[in-house]
Amino acid sequence: MLLSISKTMENRFKLIYPHETVKSQDLYIIIGIDDFERITVKTAYSFSKTRRQREHERK
């Protein structure tokens, strides 16, 4: 289940999913979409879910 999607720069997006095995972590996937609508995974990493929760509380 996708938790968040945000545009980080032109044609680049950050997707946030809950980590499947570590409940205190989220999985961040950075993707790029080129002019031909091809999707490329730029990087993926896990990060503490408290980072996302703080972002959400600020909105």
GROMACS elastic network, one bead per residue, 0.5 to 0.9 nm:
[ bonds ]
;  ai    aj funct       b0    kb
    1    17     6  0.63622   500
    1    18     6  0.73620   500
    2     5     6  0.76768   500
    2    15     6  0.72205   500
    2    16     6  0.62007   500
    2    17     6  0.50109   500
    2    18     6  0.76184   500
    3    15     6  0.76762   500
    3    16     6  0.54498   500
    3    17     6  0.53380   500
    3    18     6  0.70686   500
    4    14     6  0.78868   500
    4    15     6  0.58017   500
    4    16     6  0.50622   500
    4    17     6  0.72269   500
    4    52     6  0.89202   500
    5    13     6  0.67764   500
    5    14     6  0.55518   500
    5    16     6  0.63970   500
    6    12     6  0.87267   500
    6    13     6  0.55627   500
    6    14     6  0.52638   500
    6    15     6  0.67824   500
    6    16     6  0.88315   500
    7    10     6  0.74502   500
    7    11     6  0.76834   500
    7    12     6  0.60326   500
    7    14     6  0.63383   500
    8    11     6  0.82487   500
    8    12     6  0.57388   500
    8    13     6  0.53845   500
    8    14     6  0.65296   500
    8    30     6  0.88108   500
    9    12     6  0.52240   500
    9    13     6  0.71144   500
   10    13     6  0.83779   500
   10    32     6  0.87507   500
   11    31     6  0.83745   500
   11    32     6  0.56075   500
   11    33     6  0.52697   500
   11    34     6  0.66930   500
   11    35     6  0.85644   500
   12    30     6  0.70541   500
   12    31     6  0.56899   500
   12    33     6  0.64627   500
   12    34     6  0.89603   500
   12    42     6  0.88598   500
   13    29     6  0.82499   500
   13    30     6  0.57110   500
   13    31     6  0.54149   500
   13    32     6  0.64561   500
   13    33     6  0.84163   500
   14    28     6  0.66754   500
   14    29     6  0.57820   500
   14    31     6  0.65592   500
   15    27     6  0.81089   500
   15    28     6  0.57423   500
   15    29     6  0.51186   500
   15    30     6  0.62978   500
   15    31     6  0.77895   500
   16    26     6  0.65814   500
   16    27     6  0.56827   500
   16    29     6  0.64757   500
   16    30     6  0.88742   500
   16    52     6  0.86309   500
   17    20     6  0.85882   500
   17    26     6  0.57400   500
   17    27     6  0.51143   500
   17    28     6  0.65926   500
   17    29     6  0.81791   500
   18    21     6  0.88913   500
   18    22     6  0.85257   500
   18    23     6  0.74994   500
   18    24     6  0.87134   500
   18    25     6  0.67897   500
   18    27     6  0.58880   500
   18    28     6  0.87863   500
   18    49     6  0.80547   500
   19    22     6  0.55908   500
   19    23     6  0.62982   500
   19    24     6  0.78296   500
   19    25     6  0.55045   500
   19    27     6  0.52854   500
   19    46     6  0.74548   500
   19    49     6  0.89981   500
   20    23     6  0.72343   500
   20    25     6  0.87195   500
   20    26     6  0.84700   500
   20    27     6  0.85300   500
   21    25     6  0.85769   500
   22    25     6  0.55716   500
   22    26     6  0.80901   500
   23    26     6  0.78434   500
   23    49     6  0.83818   500
   24    47     6  0.85144   500
   24    48     6  0.59465   500
   24    49     6  0.57682   500
   24    50     6  0.79355   500
   25    46     6  0.61797   500
   25    47     6  0.53794   500
   25    50     6  0.82137   500
   26    45     6  0.84673   500
   26    46     6  0.55093   500
   26    47     6  0.54514   500
   26    48     6  0.60760   500
   26    49     6  0.52254   500
   26    50     6  0.89716   500
   26    52     6  0.81754   500
   27    44     6  0.71041   500
   27    45     6  0.58544   500
   27    47     6  0.65279   500
   27    48     6  0.88414   500
   27    49     6  0.87824   500
   28    43     6  0.82071   500
   28    44     6  0.55026   500
   28    45     6  0.53290   500
   28    46     6  0.58688   500
   28    47     6  0.72799   500
   29    41     6  0.71129   500
   29    42     6  0.76769   500
   29    43     6  0.60052   500
   29    45     6  0.66966   500
   29    46     6  0.87254   500
   30    40     6  0.86223   500
   30    41     6  0.60300   500
   30    42     6  0.54093   500
   30    43     6  0.53260   500
   30    44     6  0.61789   500
   30    45     6  0.88629   500
   31    39     6  0.66063   500
   31    40     6  0.54912   500
   31    42     6  0.52867   500
   31    43     6  0.72861   500
   31    44     6  0.88291   500
   32    38     6  0.80518   500
   32    39     6  0.56735   500
   32    40     6  0.51366   500
   32    41     6  0.64346   500
   32    42     6  0.65917   500
   33    36     6  0.78222   500
   33    37     6  0.55163   500
   33    38     6  0.54630   500
   33    40     6  0.64040   500
   34    37     6  0.52352   500
   34    38     6  0.55248   500
   34    39     6  0.68372   500
   34    40     6  0.81677   500
   35    38     6  0.74574   500
   36    39     6  0.89609   500
   41    44     6  0.75782   500
   46    49     6  0.88844   500
   47    50     6  0.84989   500
   47    51     6  0.74975   500
   47    52     6  0.89063   500
   48    51     6  0.59355   500
   48    52     6  0.78308   500
   49    52     6  0.53411   500
   49    53     6  0.63565   500
   49    54     6  0.87822   500
   50    54     6  0.60813   500
   50    55     6  0.85854   500
   51    54     6  0.53844   500
   51    55     6  0.64661   500
   51    56     6  0.88521   500
   52    55     6  0.50711   500
   52    56     6  0.62086   500
   52    57     6  0.86841   500
   53    56     6  0.50820   500
   53    57     6  0.62139   500
   53    58     6  0.88120   500
   54    57     6  0.51027   500
   54    58     6  0.64315   500
   55    58     6  0.53816   500
   55    59     6  0.69695   500
   56    59     6  0.55335   500
